[in-house]
């Protein structure tokens, strides 16, 4: 049930891109404005993650998770019946709030519902589900659009969401902790992510205003930390970040996902512009990465039960870096053999890194703070992906298209190498029995 909800959330983040031309034509909207169908969802997820993690700790993970599923399902219906672009964008924002609640409390529900001895394996399946859903998103969207109109992309969520809601009683329950959310902290959190995301969207086309917005988000973060400086359970989990194992895992995750987003944007351009492939060929050549991740993720979960997570994460980040550097530095080959080898290595490394890193993010936190840990896990992923998107925008704005994909892949490999070295630094804490 938890995995089914995760499929819904990840698929909806991946399928809307494919439908944007159809949405623009159907709603008589400016194609550039339809980008907000995707952006409003991502922004809402970012805004919701940390507050929903706190709400899960206060009211119980199961309750907040099911409320998130209900909100996601209802807003999916609103998306399906939207008659104008503003209504669709608003419904997508609400859908993103529900998705944020699901992402934030999903790991918390896992920790409550799954025996400790199976947790590493289940987290592996969790990572595999994300990989499958992300890889299948464009294909699922294309299949639906080949036989139906774009509203069905959202309508298919409705029966699945109802199934998850009906099965909600199977989840374990943990009592909440009596405390109140700080309204000023919620405001600062919301402003921080809105400014950061909006600045990231504008940084390439309007660098001055984009930089000002990102600077404003930093000030909001400072204000948020100041407001909650005496809180025992702050919205930004500084209490968890004070623990070296958790802090290192967050930094490694941000670096890894920065590299992942850079490469995911660069790969289609490399294949279609540098290697002169058709879109169909490019799609086929991009499949080895998610396939390798799908294969290795559950294996990595089992390995995480037996070996130190620092070594597994370092090996995963290292393989990801090697694979991306092979793809970025190898001279163009019409058959792209080296490229395929590089992406298989990268996908293997990505899957090997994710499971043990997610495990340490979840298990290094006390059970009462697992909502904050789950929210921070999602925040690190989305922050890394946003940084990757910013970097890619800057590369496209400053580097000729012929060279941009290769430079992006090299930078992505460097980010993956950072995640490997950062993860390796955690080995001394594990040796001391601290995470």
C-alpha positions in Angstrom: 0.0 0.0 0.0 2.8 2.4 0.9 4.6 1.5 -2.4 1.4 2.0 -4.4 1.0 5.5 -2.9 4.7 6.2 -3.8 4.0 5.1 -7.4 1.2 7.6 -7.6 3.3 10.5 -6.3 6.4 9.7 -8.5 4.4 9.0 -11.6 2.5 12.2 -11.3 5.8 14.1 -11.1 7.0 12.4 -14.3 3.9 12.1 -16.6 2.8 15.7 -16.8 5.8 16.8 -18.9 4.8 14.6 -21.8 1.2 16.1 -21.8 2.1 19.8 -21.8 1.6 20.2 -25.6 -1.8 18.5 -25.4 -2.8 20.6 -22.4 -1.8 23.8 -24.1 -3.8 22.9 -27.3 -6.8 21.7 -25.3 -7.1 24.7 -23.0 -6.0 27.3 -25.6 -3.1 28.3 -23.3 0.3 29.7 -24.0 2.8 26.7 -24.2 5.3 28.6 -22.0 2.6 29.0 -19.3 1.8 25.3 -19.2 5.2 24.7 -17.5 3.5 25.7 -14.3 1.5 22.5 -14.5 4.8 20.8 -13.6 6.3 23.6 -11.5 3.3 24.2 -9.2 3.4 20.5 -8.2 7.1 20.5 -7.5 6.9 23.7 -5.5 4.0 22.4 -3.4 5.9 19.3 -2.6 8.9 21.3 -1.4 6.7 23.6 0.7 4.8 20.7 2.3 7.5 18.2 3.2 8.9 19.6 6.5 5.5 20.8 7.9 4.0 17.4 7.0 6.8 15.6 8.7 6.1 17.6 11.9 2.4 16.9 11.6 3.1 13.2 11.3 5.0 13.4 14.6 2.2 15.3 16.3 -0.9 13.6 15.0 0.5 10.2 13.9 2.1 9.1 10.6 -0.9 7.0 9.5 -3.4 9.9 9.9 -1.3 12.4 8.0 -0.4 9.9 5.3 -4.0 9.0 4.7 -5.0 12.7 4.7 -2.3 13.2 2.1 -3.7 10.4 0.0 -7.2 11.7 0.2 -6.0 15.2 -0.8 -4.0 13.8 -3.6 -7.0 11.7 -4.9 -9.5 14.6 -4.7 -7.1 17.0 -6.4 -6.5 14.4 -9.1 -10.2 14.5 -9.8 -10.0 18.3 -9.9 -7.1 18.1 -12.4 -9.1 15.7 -14.6 -12.1 18.1 -14.8 -10.2 21.4 -15.0 -11.5 23.6 -17.7 -8.8 26.2 -17.7 -5.1 26.4 -17.1 -5.4 28.5 -13.8 -7.7 25.8 -12.4 -5.4 23.0 -13.5 -2.3 24.8 -12.0 -4.2 25.4 -8.7 -5.3 21.7 -8.6 -1.8 20.6 -9.3 -0.5 22.7 -6.4 -3.0 21.0 -4.0 -2.1 17.7 -5.5 1.6 18.5 -4.6 0.6 19.3 -1.0 -0.9 15.8 -0.8 2.2 14.3 -2.4 4.4 16.1 0.2 2.4 14.5 3.0 2.8 11.1 1.4 6.5 11.5 0.9 7.2 12.9 4.4 5.2 10.3 6.3 5.9 7.3 4.1 9.3 6.4 5.7 7.8 7.0 9.1 5.0 4.5 8.4 7.7 2.0 7.1 9.5 2.3 10.4 6.3 1.7 12.4 4.9 -1.1 10.2 8.0 -3.1 9.1 10.1 -5.3 11.4 13.6 -3.9 12.1 15.3 -6.9 10.5 13.5 -6.4 7.2 13.8 -2.6 7.1 16.9 -2.5 4.8 15.3 -4.8 2.3 12.0 -2.9 2.3 13.9 0.4 1.8 15.5 -1.3 -1.2 12.1 -2.1 -2.7 11.2 1.5 -1.9 14.1 2.8 -4.0 13.3 0.2 -6.7 9.7 1.5 -6.8 10.9 5.1 -7.3 13.2 4.0 -10.1 10.5 2.0 -11.9 8.0 4.8 -11.6 10.3 7.5 -12.7 11.5 5.4 -15.7 7.9 4.3 -16.6 6.4 7.8 -16.3 6.9 9.0 -19.9 6.0 5.6 -21.3 2.8 5.4 -19.2 1.9 9.0 -20.3 2.5 8.2 -23.9 0.4 5.0 -23.7 -2.5 6.8 -22.1 -2.3 9.7 -24.5 -2.3 7.3 -27.5 -5.8 6.1 -26.5 -7.3 8.9 -24.4 -7.1 12.7 -23.7 -4.8 14.3 -21.2 -7.4 14.4 -18.3 -7.1 10.6 -18.0 -3.5 11.0 -16.9 -5.0 12.3 -13.6 -8.2 10.3 -13.6 -6.3 7.0 -13.3 -5.1 8.2 -9.8 -8.6 8.1 -8.5 -9.3 4.4 -8.2 -5.7 3.7 -7.0 -6.0 6.4 -4.3 -9.3 4.9 -3.1 -7.7 1.5 -2.8 -4.9 3.0 -0.7 -7.4 4.7 1.5 -9.5 1.6 2.0 -6.3 -0.4 3.0 -5.2 2.3 5.4 -6.2 0.4 8.5 -3.4 -2.1 7.8 -0.8 0.5 8.7 0.8 0.5 12.1 0.0 3.3 14.4 2.3 5.4 16.6 1.0 7.9 19.2 1.7 11.5 18.4 3.7 13.9 20.5 1.8 16.9 22.0 3.3 20.1 20.7 2.2 23.0 18.5 3.5 24.1 15.1 5.1 27.5 15.2 3.1 29.7 12.8 6.0 32.1 12.2 8.2 29.0 11.3 5.6 27.8 8.9 5.5 31.2 7.2 9.3 31.4 6.9 9.4 27.8 5.6 6.9 28.6 2.9 8.5 31.8 1.9 12.0 30.1 1.8 10.9 27.5 -0.7 8.8 29.8 -2.9 11.7 32.2 -3.2 14.2 29.5 -3.8 12.1 27.7 -6.4 11.1 30.9 -8.2 14.7 32.2 -8.2 15.8 28.9 -9.7 13.2 29.2 -12.4 14.5 32.7 -13.3 18.3 32.4 -12.8 19.2 31.7 -16.4 16.8 34.2 -18.1 16.9 37.0 -15.4 20.1 36.3 -13.3 19.8 39.5 -11.2 16.2 39.0 -10.0 16.8 35.2 -9.7 19.8 35.7 -7.5 17.9 38.2 -5.3 15.1 35.6 -4.8 17.6 32.9 -3.9 19.3 35.3 -1.5 15.9 36.1 0.0 15.4 32.3 0.5 18.7 32.2 2.5 17.5 35.0 4.7 14.2 33.2 5.3 16.2 30.1 6.3 18.1 32.2 8.8 14.9 33.6 10.1 13.4 30.1 10.4 16.4 28.9 12.4 16.2 31.9 14.6 12.5 31.5 15.3 13.0 27.9 16.3 16.3 28.2 18.0 14.9 27.0 21.4 12.5 24.4 19.9 13.1 20.8 21.0 11.7 19.6 17.6 12.4 22.3 15.0 10.8 22.3 11.6 14.3 22.2 10.0 15.6 19.3 12.0 18.8 20.9 13.4 18.7 18.4 16.3 19.1 15.6 13.7 21.6 17.5 11.6 23.7 17.9 14.7 24.3 14.1 14.5 27.3 13.5 12.1 25.8 10.4 10.4 22.5 12.1 9.6 24.2 15.3 8.5 26.7 13.5 6.2 23.8 11.4 4.7 21.8 14.6 3.9 24.8 16.3 2.2 25.7 13.2 0.2 22.0 12.9 -0.9 21.9 16.5 -2.1 25.2 16.1 -4.1 24.0 12.8 -5.6 20.7 14.1 -6.7 22.3 17.3 -8.1 24.4 15.0 -10.3 21.4 12.8 -11.2 19.3 15.8 -12.4 22.2 17.3 -14.4 22.7 14.0 -16.2 19.0 13.3 -16.7 18.6 16.7 -18.5 21.9 16.4 -20.4 21.5 12.9 -21.7 18.7 13.5 -24.2 20.6 16.5 -25.6 23.8 14.4 -25.8 22.1 11.6 -27.7 20.0 13.7 -30.0 22.4 16.6 -30.8 25.9 15.1 -30.3 25.1 11.6 -31.5 22.3 12.6 -33.9 19.9 10.0 -32.7 16.1 10.2 -33.2 13.9 10.8 -30.1 12.9 7.1 -30.1 16.5 5.9 -30.3 17.5 8.3 -27.5 14.7 7.0 -25.3 15.9 3.4 -25.8 19.5 4.4 -25.0 18.4 6.0 -21.8 16.8 2.9 -20.5 19.9 1.0 -19.2 20.3 3.5 -16.3 16.8 2.9 -14.7 17.0 -0.8 -15.5 20.4 -1.1 -13.7 18.9 0.9 -10.8 15.9 -1.4 -10.7 18.1 -4.5 -10.5 20.6 -3.3 -7.9 18.2 -1.4 -5.5 16.8 -4.5 -3.7 20.2 -6.1 -3.7 21.6 -3.0 -2.1 18.9 -3.3 0.6 20.1 -6.7 1.5 23.8 -5.6 1.5 22.8 -2.7 3.8 21.8 -5.4 6.4 25.3 -6.9 6.3 27.8 -4.2 5.6 28.6 -0.6 6.7 26.5 1.9 4.9 29.4 4.3 4.5 31.3 1.9 2.3 28.2 1.0 0.2 27.3 4.7 -0.3 30.9 5.6 -1.2 31.1 2.7 -3.7 27.7 3.7 -5.2 28.7 7.4 -5.5 32.0 6.3 -7.0 30.4 4.1 -9.6 27.9 6.8 -10.4 30.8 9.3 -10.9 32.8 6.8 -13.1 29.8 6.1 -15.3 29.0 9.7 -15.8 32.6 10.6 -16.6 32.8 7.8 -19.1 29.6 9.1 -20.8 30.9 12.7 -20.7 34.5 12.2 -21.7 34.4 9.4 -24.3 34.6 10.6 -27.9 31.3 10.3 -29.8 30.7 6.9 -31.3 27.8 6.2 -33.6 26.9 3.0 -31.8 27.5 4.7 -28.4 29.0 1.6 -26.8 31.0 3.5 -24.3 28.0 5.6 -23.5 25.9 2.5 -22.8 28.6 1.1 -20.5 28.8 4.4 -18.7 25.1 4.6 -18.1 24.9 1.0 -16.9 27.7 1.8 -14.4 26.0 5.0 -13.4 22.6 3.4 -12.9 24.2 0.6 -10.8 26.0 3.2 -8.6 22.9 5.3 -8.2 20.9 2.2 -7.0 23.8 1.1 -4.7 24.0 4.6 -3.1 20.3 5.3 -2.6 19.2 2.4 -0.4 21.9 2.5 2.3 21.9 6.3 2.3 18.1 6.3 2.8 18.5 3.7 5.5 20.9 5.8 7.5 18.7 8.9 7.1 15.8 6.9 8.6 17.5 4.8 11.2 19.9 7.4 12.6 16.9 9.4 13.9 14.9 8.5 17.1 11.6 6.9 16.2 9.8 9.9 17.6 11.6 12.1 15.1 11.2 9.8 12.1 8.7 12.2 10.5 11.4 14.9 10.4 13.8 12.3 9.1 11.5 11.3 6.3 10.7 14.9 5.4 14.4 15.7 5.3 15.1 12.8 3.0 12.6 14.1 0.5 13.8 17.7 0.9 17.4 16.7 0.3 16.3 14.9 -2.9 14.3 17.8 -4.2 16.9 20.4 -3.3 19.6 18.4 -5.1 17.4 18.1 -8.2 16.6 21.9 -8.1 20.3 22.7 -7.8 20.9 20.4 -10.8 18.3 22.2 -12.8 19.8 25.5 -11.9 23.3 24.3 -12.9 21.9 23.0 -16.2 20.1 26.3 -17.0 23.3 28.2 -16.4 25.3 25.8 -18.6 22.8 26.2 -21.4 22.9 30.0 -21.0 26.7 30.2 -21.2 28.0 27.3 -23.2 27.3 26.4 -26.8 24.8 23.6 -27.3 27.4 21.4 -28.9 29.5 21.4 -25.7 26.8 21.8 -23.0 25.8 18.1 -22.6 29.4 16.9 -22.1 30.2 19.7 -19.7 27.0 18.9 -17.7 27.9 15.1 -17.6 31.4 16.0 -16.3 29.9 18.3 -13.7 27.4 15.6 -12.8 30.2 13.1 -12.3 32.0 15.6 -10.1 28.9 15.9 -7.9 28.6 12.1 -7.6 32.3 12.0 -6.6 31.5 14.5 -3.9 28.7 12.3 -2.6 31.2 9.4 -2.5 33.9 11.2 -0.6 31.3 12.7 1.8 29.8 9.3 2.4 33.3 7.8 3.1 33.8 10.4 5.8 30.9 8.7 7.7 33.0 5.5 8.1 34.7 6.8 11.3 31.3 7.4 12.9 30.1 3.9 12.0 33.3 2.5 13.4 32.6 4.3 16.6 29.0 2.9 16.7 27.4 6.3 16.0 25.5 5.6 12.8 
